[in-house]
Amino acid sequence: MKTIYLVHCWGGTSKDGWYPWIKEKLLSEYKNINVETFDMPNTDKPEIKEWVNKLEEKVLNLDENTYFIGHSIGCQTIMRYLENKNIDKIGGILFVTPWIDLLPYAINDEESYKIAYPWLSISINFESVKKLTNNITCIFSDNDYFVPLNQIEKFKQLFNAKIITVKDKGHISMEDDVYKLDEILEEMKLILKLK
């Protein structure tokens, strides 16, 4: 049984945007798949330790049948969770609008800056994450107002990731009226080797 863990964005819940759609599509189209969605703690003020601990609590088996979908800060949560794992392999990861750096607009008030600062400044052991899988795809939007376009090249270099760039989808979130995105489903099928 393949299990996918979906980690939502800052300020989000597991019921927002395209999350229910991707869960429903995967569960209805494929038999041997389980999709775990859950709400992260203090979603409006995400803290690294709390979010990583939540993932620790939720992930029951971490092996080659374990997959992740992350959105925005959810991608960082997955990386920070995986960087200390002493296992051979996981199945793969789909990062949607991942970031290591943010555009000024994303942190243009004091509170946002304070919340984002640890996520921006505490380094991640990318090599450790990369060792766990060579099956990473990132989806970016060409007009994302939070994520700089240089993140595309960064993720390509850091993870040798496959990169997909969609047009005019903002931060690929509920705020951008994105309640489904075919590229998310298509790429997840490829990651799961279902095509």
C-alpha beads as a LAMMPS data file, in Angstrom:
LAMMPS data file: protein, C-alpha beads

195 atoms
194 bonds

1 atom types
1 bond types

-500.0 500.0 xlo xhi
-500.0 500.0 ylo yhi
-500.0 500.0 zlo zhi

Masses

1 110.0

Atoms # bond

1 1 1 0.000 0.000 0.000
2 1 1 1.381 3.388 -1.019
3 1 1 0.715 6.189 1.459
4 1 1 0.816 9.872 0.543
5 1 1 1.067 12.541 3.232
6 1 1 -0.145 15.978 2.193
7 1 1 1.166 18.982 4.125
8 1 1 -0.801 22.201 3.584
9 1 1 0.374 25.809 3.415
10 1 1 0.820 28.555 6.014
11 1 1 -2.607 29.800 7.036
12 1 1 -4.276 26.819 5.370
13 1 1 -6.172 23.734 6.441
14 1 1 -6.407 20.262 4.933
15 1 1 -9.814 21.181 3.426
16 1 1 -8.589 24.207 1.425
17 1 1 -8.054 24.734 -2.260
18 1 1 -6.947 21.736 -4.315
19 1 1 -6.182 19.412 -1.374
20 1 1 -9.616 17.676 -1.205
21 1 1 -9.635 17.375 -5.015
22 1 1 -6.245 15.618 -5.292
23 1 1 -7.133 13.292 -2.429
24 1 1 -10.464 12.358 -3.997
25 1 1 -8.942 11.866 -7.480
26 1 1 -6.169 9.573 -6.268
27 1 1 -8.441 7.531 -4.011
28 1 1 -11.128 7.115 -6.662
29 1 1 -8.738 6.200 -9.490
30 1 1 -6.392 3.805 -7.694
31 1 1 -6.925 0.968 -5.287
32 1 1 -3.684 0.478 -3.346
33 1 1 -3.256 4.081 -2.278
34 1 1 -3.900 5.844 0.990
35 1 1 -3.884 9.679 1.195
36 1 1 -3.420 11.245 4.615
37 1 1 -4.486 14.867 5.041
38 1 1 -4.517 16.664 8.387
39 1 1 -4.426 20.155 9.853
40 1 1 -1.109 21.492 11.046
41 1 1 -0.960 23.268 14.430
42 1 1 -1.193 27.070 14.724
43 1 1 -1.558 27.412 10.979
44 1 1 -1.480 31.239 11.097
45 1 1 1.790 31.202 13.065
46 1 1 3.612 28.105 11.866
47 1 1 6.610 27.008 13.889
48 1 1 9.188 24.571 12.576
49 1 1 9.260 22.336 15.648
50 1 1 5.462 22.089 15.924
51 1 1 4.982 21.334 12.241
52 1 1 7.781 18.770 12.053
53 1 1 6.492 17.114 15.244
54 1 1 3.019 16.862 13.714
55 1 1 4.484 15.061 10.725
56 1 1 6.457 12.772 13.076
57 1 1 3.177 11.901 14.744
58 1 1 1.289 11.287 11.488
59 1 1 3.826 9.303 9.450
60 1 1 3.522 5.723 10.630
61 1 1 5.861 3.958 8.200
62 1 1 8.663 5.720 6.379
63 1 1 9.876 3.581 3.484
64 1 1 9.800 3.237 -0.302
65 1 1 5.974 3.156 -0.201
66 1 1 5.835 6.584 1.495
67 1 1 5.196 9.695 -0.603
68 1 1 4.699 13.363 0.191
69 1 1 2.874 16.302 -1.333
70 1 1 3.778 19.680 0.114
71 1 1 2.415 23.136 -0.613
72 1 1 4.543 26.219 0.127
73 1 1 5.699 26.060 3.770
74 1 1 4.445 22.465 3.766
75 1 1 7.362 21.657 1.411
76 1 1 9.843 23.028 3.936
77 1 1 8.145 21.010 6.669
78 1 1 8.660 17.828 4.658
79 1 1 12.340 18.657 4.029
80 1 1 12.955 19.472 7.690
81 1 1 11.190 16.271 8.746
82 1 1 13.209 14.126 6.324
83 1 1 16.660 15.670 6.843
84 1 1 17.295 13.658 10.031
85 1 1 15.862 10.345 8.896
86 1 1 18.241 7.420 8.850
87 1 1 16.472 5.189 6.323
88 1 1 17.286 3.916 2.829
89 1 1 14.582 5.288 0.561
90 1 1 11.170 6.904 0.320
91 1 1 8.910 6.725 -2.724
92 1 1 8.967 10.346 -3.848
93 1 1 7.874 13.934 -3.289
94 1 1 5.751 16.495 -5.102
95 1 1 6.526 20.061 -4.027
96 1 1 3.976 22.699 -5.050
97 1 1 5.347 26.282 -4.886
98 1 1 8.289 25.313 -2.670
99 1 1 10.650 27.961 -1.332
100 1 1 13.832 28.530 0.586
101 1 1 13.660 32.300 -0.023
102 1 1 10.598 34.519 -0.259
103 1 1 9.727 37.678 -2.156
104 1 1 9.492 40.858 -0.016
105 1 1 5.705 40.920 -0.501
106 1 1 5.360 37.663 1.479
107 1 1 6.985 39.192 4.565
108 1 1 6.106 42.858 4.192
109 1 1 4.736 43.298 7.717
110 1 1 6.503 42.738 11.003
111 1 1 4.449 39.745 12.099
112 1 1 4.889 37.839 8.797
113 1 1 8.598 38.552 8.855
114 1 1 8.900 37.290 12.443
115 1 1 7.017 34.080 11.621
116 1 1 8.980 33.461 8.406
117 1 1 12.419 34.306 9.797
118 1 1 13.259 30.857 11.304
119 1 1 12.062 29.132 8.123
120 1 1 14.288 31.436 6.060
121 1 1 17.341 31.385 8.317
122 1 1 17.650 27.908 9.867
123 1 1 19.435 25.819 7.267
124 1 1 18.218 22.488 5.904
125 1 1 20.456 19.527 5.125
126 1 1 19.412 19.191 1.488
127 1 1 21.912 16.400 0.799
128 1 1 20.257 14.202 3.433
129 1 1 16.851 14.747 1.843
130 1 1 18.191 14.135 -1.668
131 1 1 19.725 10.794 -0.604
132 1 1 16.269 9.485 0.283
133 1 1 14.832 9.786 -3.225
134 1 1 15.677 10.778 -6.775
135 1 1 11.956 11.102 -7.457
136 1 1 11.197 14.785 -6.717
137 1 1 9.030 17.071 -8.839
138 1 1 8.385 20.767 -8.202
139 1 1 5.495 22.773 -9.597
140 1 1 5.911 26.544 -9.761
141 1 1 3.689 29.315 -11.096
142 1 1 5.193 31.999 -13.323
143 1 1 3.392 34.800 -11.474
144 1 1 3.783 33.652 -7.856
145 1 1 3.707 36.733 -5.606
146 1 1 5.384 34.928 -2.676
147 1 1 8.027 32.735 -4.325
148 1 1 10.866 34.220 -6.425
149 1 1 11.428 32.593 -9.810
150 1 1 15.071 31.876 -8.901
151 1 1 13.731 29.089 -6.667
152 1 1 13.157 27.070 -9.862
153 1 1 16.882 26.864 -10.573
154 1 1 17.648 26.372 -6.874
155 1 1 15.390 23.313 -6.518
156 1 1 16.660 21.911 -9.802
157 1 1 20.238 22.122 -8.492
158 1 1 19.561 21.046 -4.901
159 1 1 17.471 17.982 -5.694
160 1 1 17.974 17.359 -9.394
161 1 1 14.205 17.857 -9.356
162 1 1 11.905 17.746 -12.332
163 1 1 10.448 21.234 -12.760
164 1 1 6.983 22.124 -14.058
165 1 1 6.007 25.794 -14.438
166 1 1 2.328 26.668 -14.865
167 1 1 1.018 29.982 -16.146
168 1 1 -0.869 32.593 -14.141
169 1 1 -1.749 30.492 -11.073
170 1 1 -0.305 32.834 -8.424
171 1 1 0.681 30.835 -5.349
172 1 1 -1.454 27.887 -6.544
173 1 1 -3.779 28.382 -3.601
174 1 1 -7.406 28.933 -2.685
175 1 1 -6.743 32.693 -2.767
176 1 1 -5.944 32.267 -6.479
177 1 1 -9.138 30.234 -7.053
178 1 1 -7.115 27.083 -7.668
179 1 1 -9.355 24.218 -6.588
180 1 1 -7.895 21.724 -9.037
181 1 1 -4.807 21.618 -11.211
182 1 1 -4.294 18.826 -13.714
183 1 1 -0.509 19.116 -13.471
184 1 1 -0.643 18.153 -9.788
185 1 1 -2.543 14.961 -10.582
186 1 1 -0.465 14.101 -13.658
187 1 1 2.846 14.593 -11.880
188 1 1 1.698 12.684 -8.813
189 1 1 0.754 9.745 -11.032
190 1 1 4.257 9.801 -12.533
191 1 1 5.872 10.004 -9.093
192 1 1 3.751 7.060 -7.954
193 1 1 4.654 5.279 -11.233
194 1 1 0.998 4.825 -12.081
195 1 1 1.289 5.870 -15.729

Bonds

1 1 1 2
2 1 2 3
3 1 3 4
4 1 4 5
5 1 5 6
6 1 6 7
7 1 7 8
8 1 8 9
9 1 9 10
10 1 10 11
11 1 11 12
12 1 12 13
13 1 13 14
14 1 14 15
15 1 15 16
16 1 16 17
17 1 17 18
18 1 18 19
19 1 19 20
20 1 20 21
21 1 21 22
22 1 22 23
23 1 23 24
24 1 24 25
25 1 25 26
26 1 26 27
27 1 27 28
28 1 28 29
29 1 29 30
30 1 30 31
31 1 31 32
32 1 32 33
33 1 33 34
34 1 34 35
35 1 35 36
36 1 36 37
37 1 37 38
38 1 38 39
39 1 39 40
40 1 40 41
41 1 41 42
42 1 42 43
43 1 43 44
44 1 44 45
45 1 45 46
46 1 46 47
47 1 47 48
48 1 48 49
49 1 49 50
50 1 50 51
51 1 51 52
52 1 52 53
53 1 53 54
54 1 54 55
55 1 55 56
56 1 56 57
57 1 57 58
58 1 58 59
59 1 59 60
60 1 60 61
61 1 61 62
62 1 62 63
63 1 63 64
64 1 64 65
65 1 65 66
66 1 66 67
67 1 67 68
68 1 68 69
69 1 69 70
70 1 70 71
71 1 71 72
72 1 72 73
73 1 73 74
74 1 74 75
75 1 75 76
76 1 76 77
77 1 77 78
78 1 78 79
79 1 79 80
80 1 80 81
81 1 81 82
82 1 82 83
83 1 83 84
84 1 84 85
85 1 85 86
86 1 86 87
87 1 87 88
88 1 88 89
89 1 89 90
90 1 90 91
91 1 91 92
92 1 92 93
93 1 93 94
94 1 94 95
95 1 95 96
96 1 96 97
97 1 97 98
98 1 98 99
99 1 99 100
100 1 100 101
101 1 101 102
102 1 102 103
103 1 103 104
104 1 104 105
105 1 105 106
106 1 106 107
107 1 107 108
108 1 108 109
109 1 109 110
110 1 110 111
111 1 111 112
112 1 112 113
113 1 113 114
114 1 114 115
115 1 115 116
116 1 116 117
117 1 117 118
118 1 118 119
119 1 119 120
120 1 120 121
121 1 121 122
122 1 122 123
123 1 123 124
124 1 124 125
125 1 125 126
126 1 126 127
127 1 127 128
128 1 128 129
129 1 129 130
130 1 130 131
131 1 131 132
132 1 132 133
133 1 133 134
134 1 134 135
135 1 135 136
136 1 136 137
137 1 137 138
138 1 138 139
139 1 139 140
140 1 140 141
141 1 141 142
142 1 142 143
143 1 143 144
144 1 144 145
145 1 145 146
146 1 146 147
147 1 147 148
148 1 148 149
149 1 149 150
150 1 150 151
151 1 151 152
152 1 152 153
153 1 153 154
154 1 154 155
155 1 155 156
156 1 156 157
157 1 157 158
158 1 158 159
159 1 159 160
160 1 160 161
161 1 161 162
162 1 162 163
163 1 163 164
164 1 164 165
165 1 165 166
166 1 166 167
167 1 167 168
168 1 168 169
169 1 169 170
170 1 170 171
171 1 171 172
172 1 172 173
173 1 173 174
174 1 174 175
175 1 175 176
176 1 176 177
177 1 177 178
178 1 178 179
179 1 179 180
180 1 180 181
181 1 181 182
182 1 182 183
183 1 183 184
184 1 184 185
185 1 185 186
186 1 186 187
187 1 187 188
188 1 188 189
189 1 189 190
190 1 190 191
191 1 191 192
192 1 192 193
193 1 193 194
194 1 194 195
